[in-house]
């Protein structure tokens, strides 16, 4: 027995998905004499990558995302401070 045609059954059209615009770059200036100007977006990306590395090192164990983020943030910002004070 053939199936009854229902709305959406057998259609191949796709719904369009909205795309968010890229975030604006915000400059972080802690020391005016520093030649290192890092953007907030770049810092966030570095923190995100490091937090994911920590997650990988733990064997992809869930439940430590906030801890991983804070450790990564401390490491990345510590490197930035060291570079700016040198």
HUTACOR-V138617 format. One record per residue. N is the residue number from 1. RES is the residue in one small letter. SS is DSSP state (2 for helix, 1 for strand, 0 for the rest). PSI is psi as a letter, one per 40 degrees, with the letter a starting at -180 (* if undefined). Layout:
N/RES/SS/PSI, N/RES/SS/PSI
//
This chain:
1/x/0/h, 2/x/0/i, 3/x/0/i, 4/x/0/i, 5/x/0/h, 6/x/0/i, 7/x/0/h, 8/x/0/e, 9/x/0/h, 10/x/0/e, 11/x/0/i, 12/x/0/e, 13/x/0/i, 14/x/0/i, 15/x/0/i, 16/x/0/i, 17/x/0/h, 18/x/0/i, 19/x/0/h, 20/x/0/i, 21/x/0/i, 22/x/0/i, 23/x/0/i, 24/x/0/i, 25/x/0/h, 26/x/0/h, 27/x/1/h, 28/x/1/h, 29/x/0/h, 30/x/0/d, 31/x/0/h, 32/x/0/d, 33/x/0/e, 34/x/0/h, 35/x/0/e, 36/x/0/h, 37/x/0/h, 38/x/1/i, 39/x/1/i, 40/x/2/d, 41/x/2/d, 42/x/2/d, 43/x/2/d, 44/x/2/d, 45/x/2/d, 46/x/2/d, 47/x/2/d, 48/x/2/d, 49/x/2/d, 50/x/2/d, 51/x/2/d, 52/x/2/d, 53/x/2/d, 54/x/2/d, 55/x/2/d, 56/x/2/d, 57/x/2/d, 58/x/0/e, 59/x/0/f, 60/x/0/f, 61/x/0/h, 62/x/0/i, 63/x/0/e, 64/x/0/f, 65/x/2/d, 66/x/2/d, 67/x/2/d, 68/x/2/d, 69/x/2/d, 70/x/2/d, 71/x/2/d, 72/x/2/d, 73/x/2/d, 74/x/2/d, 75/x/2/d, 76/x/2/d, 77/x/2/d, 78/x/2/d, 79/x/2/d, 80/x/2/d, 81/x/2/d, 82/x/2/d, 83/x/2/d, 84/x/2/d, 85/x/2/e, 86/x/0/*
//
